[in-house]
Amino acid sequence: MTLKNLPKLDEAIFLTGRVGRSSEPQIDFSIVDTWLEAGPHAVLSPVGGNNNVRPNNSQNNHHGHHRPISSTISRYACRILADREEPSKVYVYAAGFDSSKNIFLGEKATKWQKKNGEYDGLTTNGVLILHPNRNNEITNMNGSGSNDSTENSVSEMYEWREVSVDGDIYSLRETRSSQKRGSLKLDESNQLQDGTLIDLCGATLFWRSAEGLKHSPSRLELERRLDELNAGKPQCPVNLNTLIIPKKKASKGATSRQPYVYMRCGHVQGKHEWGVIRKPAEGNVTKFKCPICMIDSERVIQLTMGMESAFHLDSESLDYSFNPCGHVASLQTVRYWSRIPLPHGTNSFHPVCPFCTSLLSSEKPYIRLIFQDHCDY
């Protein structure tokens, strides 16, 4: 979503983006649930909504058709407004205007009258907002010392809030559709920051400011970093060949040069059968013994580059990957996204990989990569 900053805004208007499920003319950006957009046969993570597709009972339906649940996104979900005098200041408000130019809230939506006499409310499933503050994250990590000191440190998760029709910020309700609103947060704002996430209960919007994008790594910078990594000619100690990290996963199966990482130790190798231990007696449990350090891992993970530049915090060395999807990024990037729990269902939250929305491991959300490279020097 892009809101253009016009050189001269008419004094009578705000620059407005109206978002919702409805396809009516007053909606500027029609949004559909992630799982509906992907189709009934797509394989998605739970965050993406695959739990919202239930197979019919086989006794009633022998063909195995799926019966989708209706969308959880509001028809008039939210409004995004830019200040007419300072267009760089952008705000989000819950709900939107219907064809009668009235704020529309469902019958089950929470509504109340404030002390000043004005009315306020929340949409049925809520409009949630999260301010990670990317700039502070980068500053804090740059001043935290070496990578070794920050690699295994535990940081608190960022907290979601809920925004009201009037733009006030509240703590989360017990469940998304609860009739009881959370507590008012007077010291927090609905002004969007670079990296703010807006969750509409079925789709999540990611806000990037023009200033933030200016200082973000470009695709060319990421490609340069990837070329530098591959130029080191990382070797597989079993197959004795050179590995190449691709920009995207191969659609027709991996090649002999495709790198994999052992989940427990982080050593990167090619695909081979050395040290693979299968135990049918224990429920087909498979272990993968690393030939370098001899540590057993539950799985080996195929590596691929995360190429969406807007999700990267910097263009530092690509020494880490998300677990279990294998998307490669810098330490700052993997630590940052592992602290952002995306809403799942009505009352649970899980960190996901920003490149594919796979749920991250709660025990080890990212892995430090150890390459056998620069062997020619």
C-alpha positions as CSV (number, residue, x, y, z in Angstrom):
1,M,0.0,0.0,0.0
2,T,1.4,3.4,-1.0
3,L,0.1,6.8,0.1
4,K,1.7,9.4,-2.1
5,N,2.8,12.6,-0.4
6,L,1.6,15.3,-2.8
7,P,3.6,18.6,-3.0
8,K,0.6,20.7,-2.2
9,L,-2.5,19.3,-0.5
10,D,-5.8,21.1,-0.8
11,E,-6.6,22.5,2.6
12,A,-10.1,21.0,2.6
13,I,-9.0,17.3,2.4
14,F,-6.9,14.7,4.1
15,L,-5.0,12.1,2.2
16,T,-7.0,9.0,3.1
17,G,-6.8,5.3,2.6
18,R,-9.9,3.3,3.5
19,V,-9.3,-0.4,3.9
20,G,-11.8,-3.3,4.2
21,R,-13.3,-6.4,2.8
22,S,-16.0,-4.6,1.0
23,S,-15.7,-3.9,-2.8
24,E,-17.8,-0.8,-2.6
25,P,-16.5,2.5,-4.1
26,Q,-15.8,4.1,-0.8
27,I,-13.2,1.4,-0.1
28,D,-9.8,2.3,-1.5
29,F,-8.0,-1.0,-0.7
30,S,-10.1,-4.2,-0.7
31,I,-8.5,-6.8,1.5
32,V,-9.2,-10.5,1.5
33,D,-8.1,-13.1,4.1
34,T,-4.6,-14.6,3.4
35,W,-6.0,-18.1,3.3
36,L,-8.9,-17.2,1.0
37,E,-6.5,-15.5,-1.5
38,A,-4.2,-18.5,-1.5
39,G,-7.1,-20.9,-2.4
40,P,-8.4,-24.1,-0.8
41,H,-5.5,-26.3,-1.8
42,A,-2.7,-24.1,-0.7
43,V,-0.4,-25.2,2.1
44,L,-0.1,-22.3,4.6
45,S,1.1,-21.9,8.1
46,P,-1.5,-21.5,10.8
47,V,-0.8,-17.8,10.9
48,G,-1.8,-17.7,7.2
49,G,-5.2,-19.2,8.0
50,N,-5.1,-22.8,6.9
51,N,-6.9,-23.7,10.1
52,N,-9.9,-21.8,8.7
53,V,-10.6,-24.5,6.1
54,R,-12.3,-27.5,7.5
55,P,-12.9,-30.7,5.5
56,N,-16.5,-32.0,5.5
57,N,-17.3,-35.2,7.3
58,S,-16.4,-38.0,5.0
59,Q,-19.8,-39.7,5.7
60,N,-21.6,-36.7,4.3
61,N,-19.1,-35.9,1.5
62,H,-17.2,-38.6,-0.2
63,H,-15.4,-36.2,-2.5
64,G,-13.5,-34.5,0.3
65,H,-14.5,-31.0,-0.6
66,H,-13.7,-28.1,1.7
67,R,-16.2,-25.8,3.3
68,P,-14.6,-22.4,4.0
69,I,-15.5,-20.3,6.9
70,S,-16.6,-16.7,6.2
71,S,-14.1,-13.9,6.3
72,T,-13.1,-12.5,9.6
73,I,-12.0,-9.1,8.1
74,S,-14.5,-6.3,8.6
75,R,-16.2,-4.8,5.5
76,Y,-15.1,-1.4,6.7
77,A,-12.0,-2.3,8.7
78,C,-9.9,0.8,9.1
79,R,-9.0,4.3,7.8
80,I,-5.4,5.5,7.3
81,L,-5.2,9.3,7.3
82,A,-2.3,11.6,6.6
83,D,-2.1,15.1,8.2
84,R,-2.8,17.6,5.5
85,E,-0.1,20.1,6.8
86,E,2.5,17.4,7.6
87,P,1.8,14.5,5.2
88,S,4.6,12.4,6.8
89,K,2.4,12.1,9.9
90,V,0.0,9.2,9.2
91,Y,-2.6,7.8,11.6
92,V,-4.8,4.7,11.7
93,Y,-8.4,4.6,12.9
94,A,-10.7,1.6,13.3
95,A,-13.8,1.2,11.2
96,G,-14.8,3.1,8.0
97,F,-17.6,4.9,6.4
98,D,-20.4,3.1,4.6
99,S,-22.3,4.3,1.5
100,S,-24.3,6.7,3.7
101,K,-21.0,8.3,4.9
102,N,-21.6,7.1,8.4
103,I,-19.1,5.1,10.5
104,F,-20.2,1.5,10.3
105,L,-19.9,-0.9,13.2
106,G,-21.5,-4.3,13.4
107,E,-24.3,-5.2,15.9
108,K,-21.9,-7.1,18.1
109,A,-19.2,-4.4,18.0
110,T,-18.3,-2.7,21.3
111,K,-19.5,0.9,21.6
112,W,-19.4,3.4,24.5
113,Q,-19.6,7.1,25.3
114,K,-16.5,8.9,26.5
115,K,-16.3,11.4,29.3
116,N,-16.2,14.3,26.9
117,G,-19.6,13.1,25.5
118,E,-18.2,11.7,22.2
119,Y,-18.9,8.2,21.2
120,D,-16.2,5.6,20.4
121,G,-16.1,1.9,19.5
122,L,-14.1,-1.1,18.3
123,T,-14.8,-3.3,15.3
124,T,-16.2,-6.7,15.9
125,N,-12.8,-8.6,15.6
126,G,-10.7,-5.5,16.4
127,V,-8.0,-3.6,14.5
128,L,-4.7,-4.3,16.2
129,I,-1.5,-2.2,16.0
130,L,2.1,-2.9,16.9
131,H,5.0,-0.4,16.9
132,P,8.3,-2.3,16.8
133,N,10.3,1.0,16.3
134,R,12.8,-0.3,13.8
135,N,15.2,2.6,14.2
136,N,15.7,2.0,17.9
137,E,16.1,-1.7,17.3
138,I,19.0,-1.0,14.8
139,T,20.6,1.6,17.2
140,N,20.4,-0.7,20.2
141,M,21.9,-3.7,18.3
142,N,24.7,-1.6,16.8
143,G,25.7,-0.5,20.3
144,S,25.3,-3.9,21.9
145,G,28.8,-5.2,21.1
146,S,29.8,-8.2,19.1
147,N,27.5,-10.8,17.4
148,D,28.5,-13.4,20.0
149,S,27.1,-11.3,22.9
150,T,23.7,-10.8,21.2
151,E,23.3,-14.1,19.4
152,N,21.7,-16.1,22.3
153,S,20.3,-13.2,24.3
154,V,16.6,-13.3,25.1
155,S,14.5,-10.2,24.4
156,E,10.9,-9.6,25.3
157,M,8.2,-9.8,22.6
158,Y,6.7,-6.6,21.2
159,E,3.2,-6.0,22.4
160,W,0.1,-5.5,20.3
161,R,-2.5,-2.8,21.1
162,E,-6.0,-2.1,19.8
163,V,-7.0,1.1,18.1
164,S,-10.5,2.5,18.4
165,V,-12.8,4.4,16.0
166,D,-11.6,7.7,17.5
167,G,-7.9,6.6,17.3
168,D,-7.4,5.9,21.0
169,I,-5.1,3.0,22.0
170,Y,-6.2,0.2,24.3
171,S,-4.7,-3.0,25.6
172,L,-6.0,-6.1,24.0
173,R,-9.3,-7.7,24.9
174,E,-9.4,-11.2,26.3
175,T,-10.4,-12.4,22.9
176,R,-10.7,-10.7,19.6
177,S,-14.5,-10.3,19.7
178,S,-15.0,-9.8,23.5
179,Q,-17.5,-7.2,24.4
180,K,-15.2,-5.8,27.2
181,R,-12.6,-3.4,25.9
182,G,-9.1,-3.2,27.2
183,S,-7.6,-0.5,29.4
184,L,-6.9,2.9,27.8
185,K,-3.2,3.7,27.0
186,L,-3.0,7.5,27.3
187,D,0.7,7.6,26.6
188,E,0.5,5.6,23.3
189,S,-0.4,6.9,19.8
190,N,-2.1,5.7,16.7
191,Q,0.5,7.5,14.6
192,L,2.2,5.0,12.2
193,Q,5.9,4.5,12.6
194,D,8.3,2.9,10.1
195,G,7.6,-0.8,10.5
196,T,4.2,-0.6,12.2
197,L,2.0,-3.6,11.8
198,I,-1.8,-3.4,11.5
199,D,-3.7,-6.6,11.9
200,L,-7.3,-6.9,10.6
201,C,-8.0,-10.4,11.8
202,G,-7.3,-12.3,8.6
203,A,-4.6,-10.1,7.0
204,T,-1.8,-8.0,8.4
205,L,-0.6,-4.7,6.8
206,F,3.1,-3.7,7.1
207,W,3.7,0.0,7.0
208,R,7.0,1.4,5.7
209,S,7.7,5.2,5.6
210,A,9.5,6.9,2.8
211,E,12.3,7.8,5.2
212,G,12.6,4.3,6.4
213,L,12.7,2.8,3.0
214,K,15.4,5.3,2.0
215,H,17.7,3.9,4.7
216,S,16.7,0.2,4.1
217,P,18.9,-2.1,2.1
218,S,18.1,-2.2,-1.6
219,R,17.7,-5.4,-3.5
220,L,21.0,-4.7,-5.2
221,E,22.7,-4.5,-1.8
222,L,21.2,-7.9,-0.7
223,E,22.3,-9.5,-4.0
224,R,25.8,-8.2,-3.5
225,R,25.9,-9.7,0.0
226,L,24.6,-13.0,-1.4
227,D,27.2,-12.9,-4.2
228,E,29.9,-12.3,-1.5
229,L,28.7,-15.4,0.4
230,N,28.6,-17.6,-2.6
231,A,32.0,-16.3,-3.8
232,G,33.5,-17.9,-0.7
233,K,32.7,-21.3,-2.3
234,P,31.2,-23.0,0.7
235,Q,31.9,-26.7,0.5
236,C,30.0,-29.8,1.5
237,P,32.4,-32.1,3.4
238,V,30.6,-35.3,2.3
239,N,29.9,-34.6,-1.4
240,L,33.0,-32.5,-1.8
241,N,31.3,-30.0,-4.0
242,T,30.6,-26.2,-3.9
243,L,27.3,-25.0,-2.5
244,I,25.3,-22.1,-3.8
245,I,22.5,-20.3,-1.8
246,P,19.7,-19.5,-4.3
247,K,17.5,-16.5,-4.4
248,K,14.4,-18.7,-4.3
249,K,13.6,-22.3,-3.7
250,A,13.7,-24.5,-6.8
251,S,10.3,-25.5,-8.0
252,K,11.5,-28.8,-9.4
253,G,13.5,-30.1,-6.5
254,A,16.9,-29.1,-5.1
255,T,20.2,-29.5,-7.1
256,S,23.4,-31.1,-5.7
257,R,24.6,-27.5,-4.9
258,Q,21.6,-26.7,-2.7
259,P,22.9,-26.0,0.9
260,Y,21.2,-27.4,4.0
261,V,21.8,-26.5,7.6
262,Y,21.8,-28.9,10.6
263,M,19.3,-27.4,13.0
264,R,21.2,-28.1,16.3
265,C,24.8,-27.1,15.3
266,G,24.4,-24.8,12.3
267,H,26.9,-26.5,10.0
268,V,26.0,-26.0,6.4
269,Q,26.3,-28.9,4.0
270,G,24.8,-30.4,0.9
271,K,22.1,-33.1,0.9
272,H,23.5,-36.6,1.6
273,E,22.7,-39.8,3.4
274,W,25.7,-39.9,5.7
275,G,24.6,-40.0,9.4
276,V,20.9,-40.3,8.7
277,I,19.4,-42.5,11.4
278,R,15.9,-43.8,11.0
279,K,14.1,-45.5,13.9
280,P,10.8,-47.1,12.7
281,A,10.3,-48.6,16.2
282,E,10.0,-45.1,17.6
283,G,7.4,-43.9,15.2
284,N,9.6,-43.3,12.2
285,V,11.8,-40.9,14.1
286,T,14.7,-39.6,11.9
287,K,18.0,-38.1,13.3
288,F,20.7,-36.4,11.3
289,K,24.2,-36.7,12.6
290,C,26.5,-33.9,11.6
291,P,29.7,-35.3,10.1
292,I,31.7,-32.3,11.4
293,C,30.7,-32.1,15.1
294,M,28.8,-35.4,15.4
295,I,25.8,-33.6,17.0
296,D,22.3,-35.1,16.2
297,S,19.6,-32.8,14.8
298,E,15.9,-33.5,14.4
299,R,16.1,-32.1,10.9
300,V,18.2,-30.4,8.2
301,I,16.8,-27.3,6.6
302,Q,17.1,-26.2,3.0
303,L,18.5,-22.7,2.8
304,T,17.3,-19.9,0.5
305,M,17.7,-16.1,0.5
306,G,15.0,-13.9,1.7
307,M,14.9,-11.3,-1.1
308,E,12.1,-8.9,0.0
309,S,14.2,-5.9,0.9
310,A,11.5,-4.2,3.0
311,F,11.8,-7.0,5.6
312,H,15.6,-6.6,6.1
313,L,16.9,-4.2,8.7
314,D,20.4,-4.0,7.2
315,S,22.7,-5.4,4.6
316,E,25.2,-7.0,7.0
317,S,26.6,-10.5,6.4
318,L,24.1,-13.3,5.9
319,D,25.1,-15.5,8.8
320,Y,21.7,-16.6,10.1
321,S,18.5,-18.3,8.9
322,F,15.0,-18.6,10.3
323,N,14.0,-21.9,11.8
324,P,12.3,-24.0,10.3
325,C,11.9,-22.4,6.9
326,G,15.6,-21.7,6.1
327,H,15.3,-18.1,4.8
328,V,18.7,-16.5,5.2
329,A,19.2,-13.0,6.6
330,S,21.4,-11.0,9.0
331,L,21.5,-11.3,12.8
332,Q,19.6,-8.0,13.2
333,T,16.8,-9.1,10.9
334,V,16.3,-12.6,12.4
335,R,16.3,-11.3,16.0
336,Y,13.9,-8.4,15.1
337,W,11.3,-10.6,13.5
338,S,11.6,-13.4,16.1
339,R,10.3,-10.8,18.6
340,I,7.1,-10.0,16.7
341,P,4.3,-12.4,17.4
342,L,1.6,-12.3,14.7
343,P,-2.0,-12.9,15.8
344,H,-3.2,-16.5,15.3
345,G,-6.9,-17.2,16.0
346,T,-8.7,-15.2,18.6
347,N,-6.2,-15.1,21.5
348,S,-2.8,-16.5,20.6
349,F,0.3,-15.0,18.9
350,H,3.3,-16.6,17.2
351,P,6.4,-15.1,15.6
352,V,6.7,-16.0,11.9
353,C,9.2,-15.7,9.1
354,P,8.4,-12.5,7.3
355,F,9.3,-14.0,3.9
356,C,7.0,-17.0,4.0
357,T,4.9,-16.7,7.3
358,S,6.1,-20.1,8.6
359,L,5.8,-20.3,12.4
360,L,9.2,-19.9,14.0
361,S,10.4,-22.5,16.5
362,S,9.7,-21.3,20.0
363,E,12.9,-23.1,21.2
364,K,15.3,-21.8,18.5
365,P,13.7,-19.3,16.2
366,Y,16.9,-18.8,14.2
367,I,20.1,-20.6,13.5
368,R,23.7,-19.3,13.2
369,L,25.1,-20.6,9.9
370,I,28.6,-22.2,9.9
371,F,30.0,-22.5,6.4
372,Q,33.1,-24.5,5.3
373,D,34.2,-21.7,2.9
374,H,37.3,-19.9,1.6
375,C,39.0,-23.3,1.4
376,D,41.2,-22.1,-1.4
377,Y,43.0,-19.5,0.7
